[in-house]
């Protein structure tokens, strides 16, 4: 109910219910009360706007430092933003990606469960799966990475929107040292996973990937 409507109702009640000898005094008290409440409301909304502006600036600065590979500085801004709004899924996901780029798997493990608890939309499960697989690949734990991908693909088969609505910018993690140094199967699985998440695989390769061929090796044609 708008503040003006509440104030109007209050004035009508005071005027109609107050004894004539107390009307002036009651109106004065009501004026002071409505002025105070109005000031509180204005102050609250102004404070909320300041907080929201501060939050956006922190995220903006974090993004800039992330692009510049200043990971510790990016973490500083993301962490402060996260302390203001710990329910921001995309913010926490970005923070976890920075931890991966930095190779701080301990911090990653501390917060990945928090990210899972923030899931609301199906496509957000893709973000969690992607981050988990990246960590395992960076640690060269290929067996666990394949298991995680298998679980994710099974989820996609049940809920296609998990993949269809997923959008992510992989450029930051691709440029970090840990990702650049990936080689062999780990690099191939990472590249194919990104192609799968970006919906860039043709139908034949997509089906093979979903059936467990995460390396997508070129099949040799038999010589006649």
N, C-alpha and C positions, 0 to 999 in steps of 0.2 A: 504494500500500500504506500503511495507517495507520501513523503513527509508533509506536504502542504495539506493533503486530505486529513491526515491524523491531527494536524494542528487545528484545522477548521472544526473537526469534531470535538476536540478538547475545548475550544473556545465556546462552542454552542452549549456544551454540557455545563461549563462554569457559569455562563450567563443565565441559563435556565434553572440551574439547581442551587446557585449561591443565594443566600439571604441578601436582601438589598443592602444591609449595612456592611456586609463583608465582600460585596461584589468588587469594589475598587481594589481592595487588598488582594483578593484572589486573582484578579486579572494581572496585577503586578507580578505576583509569584509565577503565574503561568507564562507571562512574557519572558521573565528571566529563565524559566525552565526551557522554553522552546528555543530561546537564543543559545543556551548552553548545548542542548541536544543538536541543534543545527550546526553549531561550531564543531561538535564531535564528529558528526557525519561528514562535514566538509573536510575536516582534518584526516579522517580515516581514508576517504577516497583519494585525497591528495597524496597520502602516504603510500597507498596501493599503487598509484601511478608512478611514484618515485621508485618503488621496489621493482615494478615491471620494467621501467626504463633501465634501471641498474642491472637487472637480470639480462636483458637483451644486449646491453653493452658488454657484459662479461662474456656471454656466449660469442659475441662478435669478435672480441679480442682473442678468445680461445681459438676460434676458427682461423684467425689470421696467423697466430703463432704455430698452429698445427700445420698449416700450409707451408710455413717457413721452416718446418722441422725443429722448431724450438719447443721440444716436447715438455720439458720441465715447466717452462713458462705457460704453455697451453694448459697443462694440468693445474697450475695455480689458479687460472681463471675459471676453468671448468669446475674445479672443486668448490670454489667460492659460489659459483652459480648454482651448483648442486645443493649446497647448504641452504640456499634460499628456497629452491624448489626441488625437493628430493623425489617428486613424483613425475618429473619430466623424463619420459622414456628416451627420447632422441638425444637429450643432453647426456644422460648416463651412458648411452650407447657410444656416443662420441668419446667420452672420457675413457671408456674401456678400450676403445680402439687405440687411443693414445698410449695407454698402458702396454698394449701389445707391441706397438711400434718401439716403445722404450725397452721392451723385454722384461717389464716388471710383472711377472706372472703371479706373484704373491698378491699384489694389489688387485690384479684382475680377478683372481679367485675370490677375494673378499667381497667383490661387488657384483659378480655375475649373477648370483642368486637374487640379489636385490632387483636386478634388471628383469629377471624372469617373473618376479612378483608384480611387476608393473605392466605386464602384458595385458592388453585389452583387445586389440585387433589381431586377427589371425596372422596377418603379414608380419607382425612384430616378432613372431616366432622364427621367421626367417633371419631376422637380425641376430637373435640369440644364437641360432644354429651356426650362422656364418662366423660369429666371433669365437664360438667354442672350437670350431674346426680350425680356424686360423691359429689359435693358440697351440693346438695339438700339432699342426704342421710346423709351426715355428720351433716347437720342441722336438721335432722329428719323430713324433709318436704316431706313425702312419696307421698302425692297427686301430688305435682308438679313434683317429680321424675318420677312417673308413666306416667304423661302427656308428659314429655320430652322423655322418652323411646318410648312411642307410636309414637310420631312425627318422631323419629329416625328410627323406624322399618318401618314406611310408606315410608320414604326416601329410605331405603334399598330395599324395594319391587319394587321401580321404578328404582333404580340404584344399582344393586347387587354388583358392583365393590366397592361401598362405604364400604362394609363389607369385601368382598373377599380379597382386597389388604391391609387391615388394619393390622398393626403389632404394638404391644406395649409391653413393659416390665412392668408388674403390680407389680413386687416384691417390689419396693420401697414404693408404696402407701399402699400395704398390711401390711407392717411392721410398719407403723406410728401409733401412739397412737390412733388417732381418728378412724382409720379403725379397729384396734384391739378391740376397745371398742364398736364397732357396735354390736348390738344384735337384736333379734327378726326379724321382717319383713325387717328392713333396711339391716341387715347383709345378709339375704337370697336373697334379690333383688340384692345387690351388687355382691354376689358370682355368681348368675345366669347370671347377666349382663356380668361379666368377662368371664364366660364360653361361653356365646353367642358370645362375641367379639373375643374370641380365637378360635371360631369354634369347640368347644369341646362338644356341645350338640348333642345328636343323633337326627335323623329326627323328631321323635315323640315329643320330648321335645322342639326342635327348633320351631316346628309349634305351640306348645302350648304357648311358650314364645312370639312368634310373634302375637298370637291372644289375648295377654293381660294377660296370666297367668304367671306373673313375679315371683310368689312364687314357682311354679312347685311342688305343694304339691302332695305327693304320693296318687294316687287314691285307695280308699279302695275297695277291691274285695268283691262282694256280696257272702254271705255264701249260699250254696245250702241246 
